[in-house]
Every structure is written in C-alpha cells, then in structure tokens.
Amino acid sequence: MKKTFKYKAKGNVLGNYWGGGQGSYPTINFEANTIDVLNTKINEALKDGSIDSGMGYESLIGAMMVIEIIETITIDNKEYNNSAFETKSYGELEEEEYNFLFECNLF
C-alpha cells in the first residue's frame, strides 16, 4: 500500500482599487505536494501581487482559499482517491473582510 497527498487551492483575493474602494477577484490556482509548499506559494503570490490573476489592484489585503486535499492510496496497482476541503485565510484580514471573502467563496 502506498499513500500520497496532493494539495490544490483556489479562492478570492481582497484588494484596494486604484482611486479608492475595495473589492474581490478570483485568485490564480495553486497546486503542491505538501501543505507547507502550498502555503509558501500562496503567501509569495499575495506578497508579489501575482495572486489576483491580472486584476491589477493598487494593493492587496488578503485572500480566502478553498484547499482541496487529495489523498491517493494505491493497493495492488489500483488507485483510490479521497478529497477533503478546508478554507484558510491569508494576509491581514479584519473580521468584516474575512466574512466578505468567505461569502465570495460560496459562489
């Protein structure tokens, strides 16, 4: 028996518009073989601005990501997959911003 994991994430980023106001936009998709690598990729993209998939905010505040954890077990050369999901926030989100992004991820 062999067990492997894969992590995928997508969500919404919250940013400050040029000229005032805030809004949300879908993030780019992320993928990694460990949760630590996934978290690093997301934090780096939030820091360098590449997480917003081209929206072009003046500055970014944070992101809410839905992380899919895919566990694969191989038994006798047959693969069995199980997916679980969790939500995680990144950046410095206030409670109201956190709730706004959480609702954005519902749709």
ROTI-209370 format. One line per 10 residues: their letters; for each residue x, y, z of N, C-alpha, C. Coordinates in steps of 0.1 Angstrom, whole numbers, padded with zeros to 4 digits. Layout:
REM residues N
a> X/Y/Z/X/Y/Z/X/Y/Z  ...;
END
This chain:
REM residues 107
mkktfkykak> 0008/-0012/0000/0000/0000/0000/0009/0012/0000  0005/0022/-0008/0012/0034/-0009/0002/0046/-0008  0006/0056/0000/-0003/0067/0003/0004/0080/-0002  -0002/0088/-0010/0003/0101/-0014/-0008/0112/-0012  -0003/0124/-0011/-0012/0136/-0010/-0009/0146/-0021  -0019/0153/-0025/-0017/0165/-0034/-0027/0176/-0028  -0022/0188/-0030/-0030/0199/-0024/-0033/0209/-0036  -0045/0213/-0037/-0049/0223/-0047/-0057/0234/-0040  -0055/0246/-0045/-0062/0258/-0038/-0067/0268/-0049  -0078/0273/-0046/-0083/0285/-0054/-0092/0292/-0045;
gnvlgnywgg> -0095/0305/-0048/-0103/0313/-0039/-0105/0327/-0045  -0105/0337/-0035/-0107/0351/-0039/-0097/0359/-0031  -0093/0370/-0037/-0084/0379/-0031/-0091/0392/-0029  -0088/0399/-0018/-0093/0412/-0015/-0083/0423/-0017  -0086/0433/-0025/-0076/0443/-0027/-0082/0457/-0027  -0073/0467/-0027/-0077/0481/-0028/-0077/0486/-0042  -0088/0491/-0047/-0089/0496/-0061/-0081/0509/-0062  -0076/0511/-0074/-0070/0524/-0077/-0080/0535/-0076  -0078/0545/-0068/-0088/0556/-0067/-0097/0554/-0055  -0096/0543/-0048/-0105/0541/-0036/-0114/0529/-0037;
gqgsyptinf> -0118/0524/-0026/-0127/0513/-0025/-0119/0499/-0025  -0127/0489/-0021/-0121/0476/-0021/-0130/0466/-0028  -0124/0455/-0033/-0132/0445/-0039/-0125/0432/-0040  -0132/0422/-0044/-0127/0408/-0045/-0126/0404/-0060  -0117/0395/-0062/-0115/0389/-0076/-0109/0375/-0074  -0112/0366/-0083/-0107/0352/-0082/-0092/0352/-0082  -0086/0343/-0075/-0072/0341/-0075/-0068/0331/-0086  -0055/0331/-0088/-0050/0320/-0097/-0051/0307/-0089  -0049/0296/-0096/-0050/0283/-0090/-0036/0279/-0085  -0035/0271/-0074/-0023/0267/-0069/-0023/0252/-0067;
eantidvlnt> -0011/0246/-0068/-0010/0231/-0066/0003/0228/-0060  0004/0218/-0051/0016/0214/-0045/0015/0200/-0039  0026/0194/-0036/0026/0181/-0030/0026/0181/-0015  0029/0193/-0009/0028/0194/0006/0021/0207/0009  0015/0207/0021/0007/0219/0026/0017/0230/0028  0029/0228/0033/0039/0238/0035/0042/0245/0022  0045/0238/0012/0048/0243/-0001/0036/0251/-0007  0024/0246/-0005/0012/0253/-0010/0011/0266/-0003  0012/0266/0011/0012/0279/0018/0022/0289/0014  0034/0284/0012/0045/0293/0007/0042/0299/-0006;
kinealkdgs> 0037/0291/-0016/0033/0297/-0029/0022/0307/-0028  0012/0305/-0020/0001/0314/-0018/0006/0327/-0012  0014/0326/-0001/0019/0338/0006/0028/0346/-0003  0037/0340/-0011/0045/0347/-0020/0037/0354/-0031  0027/0347/-0036/0019/0354/-0047/0011/0365/-0041  0006/0364/-0028/0000/0375/-0022/0009/0387/-0020  0022/0384/-0016/0032/0394/-0014/0036/0401/-0027  0038/0394/-0038/0043/0400/-0050/0031/0404/-0060  0019/0402/-0056/0007/0407/-0063/0003/0398/-0075  0009/0386/-0077/0005/0377/-0088/-0007/0369/-0085;
idsgmgyesl> -0012/0369/-0072/-0023/0361/-0068/-0036/0365/-0075  -0037/0378/-0079/-0050/0383/-0083/-0054/0380/-0098  -0047/0371/-0104/-0049/0367/-0118/-0051/0378/-0128  -0044/0389/-0126/-0044/0400/-0135/-0054/0412/-0133  -0060/0412/-0121/-0070/0423/-0118/-0062/0436/-0117  -0051/0436/-0111/-0043/0449/-0110/-0048/0458/-0099  -0049/0454/-0087/-0052/0462/-0076/-0041/0472/-0073  -0044/0483/-0066/-0033/0492/-0061/-0025/0484/-0050  -0032/0477/-0041/-0025/0469/-0031/-0035/0458/-0027  -0029/0447/-0022/-0037/0436/-0018/-0038/0435/-0002;
igammvieii> -0049/0430/0002/-0051/0430/0017/-0050/0415/0022  -0056/0406/0015/-0056/0392/0019/-0064/0383/0009  -0064/0371/0012/-0071/0361/0004/-0078/0350/0012  -0088/0345/0007/-0095/0333/0013/-0094/0322/0003  -0088/0311/0007/-0086/0300/-0003/-0094/0288/0002  -0099/0281/-0008/-0105/0267/-0005/-0094/0257/-0010  -0090/0249/0000/-0079/0240/-0003/-0085/0226/-0004  -0082/0219/-0015/-0086/0206/-0017/-0074/0197/-0013  -0076/0187/-0004/-0066/0178/0000/-0070/0165/-0006  -0061/0160/-0016/-0064/0148/-0023/-0055/0137/-0018;
etitidnkey> -0061/0127/-0012/-0053/0116/-0007/-0055/0104/-0016  -0044/0099/-0021/-0044/0087/-0030/-0038/0075/-0023  -0045/0064/-0023/-0040/0052/-0018/-0039/0042/-0029  -0027/0036/-0031/-0026/0026/-0041/-0025/0012/-0035  -0034/0003/-0039/-0034/-0010/-0034/-0034/-0020/-0046  -0025/-0029/-0048/-0024/-0038/-0059/-0026/-0031/-0072  -0019/-0020/-0074/-0018/-0012/-0086/-0032/-0005/-0089  -0041/-0004/-0080/-0053/0003/-0081/-0053/0016/-0072  -0056/0027/-0078/-0056/0039/-0070/-0070/0043/-0065  -0071/0047/-0053/-0083/0051/-0046/-0081/0065/-0041;
nnsafetksy> -0089/0075/-0045/-0088/0089/-0042/-0099/0093/-0032  -0095/0102/-0023/-0104/0108/-0014/-0101/0123/-0014  -0111/0131/-0015/-0109/0146/-0014/-0116/0151/-0002  -0109/0160/0005/-0114/0168/0016/-0111/0182/0014  -0119/0191/0019/-0118/0205/0017/-0117/0213/0030  -0109/0224/0030/-0108/0233/0041/-0106/0247/0036  -0111/0256/0044/-0109/0270/0040/-0099/0277/0049  -0090/0285/0042/-0079/0291/0050/-0078/0306/0045  -0075/0315/0054/-0073/0329/0050/-0058/0332/0051  -0054/0341/0043/-0040/0346/0042/-0040/0361/0042;
geleeeeynf> -0030/0367/0047/-0029/0381/0048/-0034/0386/0061  -0036/0399/0062/-0041/0406/0074/-0056/0410/0072  -0065/0401/0074/-0079/0403/0072/-0086/0407/0085  -0094/0418/0085/-0102/0421/0097/-0114/0412/0096  -0122/0411/0107/-0133/0402/0107/-0143/0404/0096  -0146/0417/0093/-0156/0420/0082/-0150/0416/0069  -0137/0418/0066/-0131/0414/0054/-0131/0399/0052  -0128/0392/0063/-0128/0377/0064/-0142/0372/0060  -0152/0378/0066/-0166/0373/0063/-0170/0376/0049  -0166/0388/0043/-0169/0391/0029/-0162/0381/0020;
lfecnlf> -0150/0378/0022/-0143/0368/0013/-0149/0354/0015  -0153/0351/0027/-0159/0338/0030/-0171/0336/0021  -0180/0347/0021/-0192/0347/0013/-0188/0346/-0002  -0178/0353/-0006/-0174/0353/-0020/-0170/0339/-0025  -0164/0331/-0016/-0160/0317/-0019/-0172/0308/-0020  -0184/0312/-0015/-0195/0303/-0015/-0201/0302/-0029  -0198/0311/-0038/-0204/0311/-0051/-0194/0310/-0062;
END
